[in-house]
Amino acid sequence: MNARRLAAALATTIGAVLLAAPAVPVAAAPPARMAVPQPPPGGAVVTVKTGGDRAGDGSLVPLPGVTLGLYPTESDAVPALECVSDGDGDCNFVVEDASNLIGTRPFVKQIAAPGGWFANPSLRTGPGSGSGSVDSPYVFQTPTLEAGSTYSSQSDFMFSSTLGSNYTASNGVWQNSRVNPPLPSRCGLDIAVVLDLSASVGATNLPILKSATDQLVDAFVGTPSRMAVFGFARYSPNQNATTNEIYPNHPELQSVSTQAGADEFKSQYADWGLGSGTNWDHALYRVATSGVHYDATIVLTDGNPTRWGLQGPPVTPSGDGSNTHFADVEEAIFSANLLKKNETRVVSFGIGRGVSGVSGLNLAAISGQTAYDGTNVVDADYFQIPNFEGAGETLRDFATASCTGSVSVVKEVVPAGGDLTDAVPAPGWEFDAAGADGVTVDPPAATTDETGGVSFEVGFPQGQTSGGVTVTETQKPDYTLVTQDGLNASCVDRVTGDPVAVTNSGETGFDITVDFDSAVTCTVYNRAPAVEVTVDKEWVVDGVTYREGSQPDGLDATLTLSGPGGAPLTEQSWGVPRGGYDLGEAIQFDETTTITDETCVLDDSRVTERNGTAVDADLPYSDDLAGLSNTYLVTNTVSCEAAPPGGSLGSLGVGSLGSLGVGSLGSLGVGSLGSLEGGSLEGGSLGAGSVGSLGSLGSLGALGSAGSAGPVIPPVPPAPPGPAPTPTPPPSTSTPPPPGTSTPTPTPAPPSSGPRPNAIDGGAAERHTVRNLGITAAGLVLLGLAGAGAVAIARRRSS
């Protein structure tokens, strides 16, 4: 025996031993990658590519460990040669000259699948309508083998681009299906529903299909379950065959623990219309690559696939759209394998005559090998339902089956001031559960998830079919239990739809009786405390602090605040509370600042206080509400340009008007301008500050700062003519110059570079007129400029 025949014999022997041994998972290195061998002298090579999972980018991942046989005839039970696919997915038959196969057309059939996989010895092909179904063996005949030649499944046989009635047309990659992972053994699942919306469903059955799906969704109410929904025809998402409207998939999981949540979920597909063609491949691939993990994917279809491919419109997918070929099913298997690789169970529901009979082969190929027999609703991989009218009840049975012998509790929180219709599922609530009379409960304590639900598995002693269970919630501070007809919970058996009797246990607990075949769901309501948010505002302008509303003109800011209940940012008044929030709720606020005073600029906006504690944070600001009253302070810092020289009186504090030129007016005293000859200039009290010395009048001088102004007093009318009073000189506060020296000329005060004027008596910093004096700031400037007039007054005084 030569080396090649010895190798073939060894391969056959080893393969037989492996087939006889039970399948035991072992941690072994994958088969090595090897090049396709060259034909031996006088012989040929037949190479078959094997595939497993669809990759995330749409390509196929090679499947090592597939055992194939090369048979002289299709009916032969013993292969002439065997091969096992390597790491590249290549299964190579090396045909020797002496094998008696040269010059013949042998057949390739599968002998065994690797661990964790199963073979599909035949698939359903034929018209897509479901009539004329063919149970087609998954067997391929090679071309006539010629010495020195290599024959590939991807080009020389198996593969075919000719469709129509060539039902066994394949893409040339040998398929195997992953074993379907089991459902998690708990009540409360994350489910993706995949709806076939191909034209074959028809306008009559479409509302029935949606109604059946509604029943499935409603059956999960009262359990900690979430759902997503996908649609498909020739594409996924589905495109309306008439209007070309695309109905988006909804891969995000949405809670259906309450009827309100279930109704909202059902509205997502309520208006979906029909497309054309049936592309299982694209639908399953969309679910597998959604980025969301599902416990199970439920495929509802009325027909076999007639398309394959992963591109959406306007690209026409592969397949003829009218017939089912090997290629249409192969590609769907690869995409389903990707789902199952990620521990998502695939459950296929064939509804109607189009998927009856041998169509179960294809339903099994994308899910698993266990058919529904009327009793194994939890364990079945695929269902064949005769008509659309019966689909709803079967789907409902599927949903409730995983919850028998369990108690689910859904916590809903009623907003402060609301009623039960306003209640929403609440995560983060802890419930304890305990059994009586030998009944066990697992787990003994659980915390509600985002569905607001928890689930407890109930175990019964041998021969016992029912028992008592006590459930108690851990109350949260400031929340109050809302009783229903005086009871701490309301419960129902989802299997029968009948109410379950409840007895209060303590302040927050309840007792119920659970049967082994019941699926009890209970709802507990709590009222939330009144939680509110208040955001205040202050302004710091040139170092002076103002509360919102008292800031200088031209400075404004608008507050926006999120919530309650996750509502987006909307306008809110500063300092006004907004209520309706929940403890722990996440909020955000921001502001829009408007400054119309061109002399001012916003330097910074910061959150400077949170619940009475100093903070320093940027806007927009986010926080989780920690108490019933939540307060924040936003501080805006503004700087403004100084007034131009001579343009204002400066700060009306204590000071002097400075020098106005040459010629002294003398001291005018405290609180008034004094009396000038020919009439009084008294315009009112200047408050606590003295006007000081006006200095000498002559050349132009700068106005200094005046004393703080007092109340406005109307100007005093001129006195009647009479003898001029003799002015009393004010007491001198300076030392006279020594004899023989000249009096120095006063130096004009430099222009002010200080901040812009503040409000009278400490009010807002803004420009003011000197109405108190009966003259305007501009008038005083003109007084400073009109040296001649001032000198005339001085002369009259001195005379």
C-alpha angles and dihedrals in degrees: 000000000000124000096261093051090046090052092049092049091050091049090052092048094047091047091052091050091049092050092051094049121083117256107260121173110238132180100243135151113260118254111281122257111255137179119247104264125241118252114267120240108294091359141094141222127232112194125188123193115221125200136192123171131020107241121230090256091054097257123121125256114222115245115219123198099044111142116212132178132213109218127192090222133014092246096052114115096197120060123227090215137011134202137185119213116247132216090287091054091250118144107189127196111197105203113203123211090244095053094091088231097101108104092023136095106235125188130242117219133166119255102179144353125225119258114290092025137085132206125236104218091187139011134201115256134168138082115355091231090075095246119115094025116186127206096216118193111230092236129125131201119216126224117263104294115238127189115265095019134120120209121201127199088220096060116004103044139355091032116088134165092194109102132168109083092355088102096170092061106138136187089235099249115111111235131218127174127232117238108260112253115234125253115260110265096242141091109253121054142185105236134186114202117204114197123201106221098174120143091255090071087069132203091277097054098038095081089044090053090051091047091052089051089050090056090052091051094046090051089064093055110116093031129092091256134140130194142198129192134214130181131202147172116149088340138025117253090042123246119211108247092218107035099024088229112156116223107211122230118239106216094164114103114245125192116249095177090115130045090242090056092046092050091050090050093050091052089066094072100025094103099039115132134200129280130183134260128023119255111176090169096062094042095053092042091054091054093045093051098040092104090236125106117226128191089217140004115212114202115199110192137159098197149025122270119275098171138046135183138090105241122104130216137345088028111085109228122233122272128062096264092231107066138043115236132178089258093058091055097038093058092047089053092054092052092046088052090059089055093049091046086063091054096258114141114224115214115184123202115195108198123195137000094306091074101034128115116005090007084086086078090068094041088054093046092062095039122016144299100262114099123204110257099180095267107053100066093145097047101037117111097196138020131203109201115189097218143009092247092064096046096083095058093047092049090049090052089051091053096048097040094077090054102053113123093022143104120220123191124197118197117209126183122213113213118242106274093013134105135229092282088064094052119122132193112271126209125205100046119132124220128186122205132192134177131225132211094026095313115142126211125203121227102020091208134020139174122226117252127210090294088062088238141118130183132210124197112221121212125198131205118250110291095008117117102181142024146165125275128189119204122191128182125214105235118227121225115272093009121114128207114245110214124210112220086339093307126118093225142010118224137189136182106239093201095060101016090232123137118253119225114250129200121190116245112195122317099313106016138084139197125223138169116238126200121210092243098041128099106209121195123184132190124211121190129203129182116232120229119248104272118182140179126215123185117192129193136214133178128214108200116182089334096312117115122220130179117232110285096028097067120115119280116275096038115106138154132187120212123216121191132184128226163335102201095007094302114161126254113297132169118279130178117249113256094011116118121236114205139190098078127135125233109266093019115148115239137177134196136185139169140223113216125207122190116182096169101097092203092063133071132191109243100180146346116206141164100240103172137037119184091336095312122112115248135166112214140149128248131276089056127197128194144160111239108246102177144024094262115039118186132185136180125211117198123199118197116207132180125197133197119258119255115266116259112280092006099108143013091254119221113352092224130116112309144090136281088240123223119325098190135285122340122057122244090191125224114323094200130237122309100006142052091236128232120301122201112270096024145353123276091194105134098166142300117308092213123234097338126081121232088228125200118337089206124213124324122227125092120032113291135191122250113242127200121298129214120269111284124242131203120322113262120189115247114271113242116244116275119244117265114281142133112315112250119242108249117232111224114234119246111273117243096183134071113253116238118263117267114278095027126108124238109257118241110247114250112236113249113256118250114276116257096179128113124294114279120284125223120281111275091012098310130135118328105249142125114280136191119231093240088147088070095043091243134083129242087253089054091055089050089053088047088056090049096045096073093160094058092048091049090052090055090049092051093051088051094049092049 
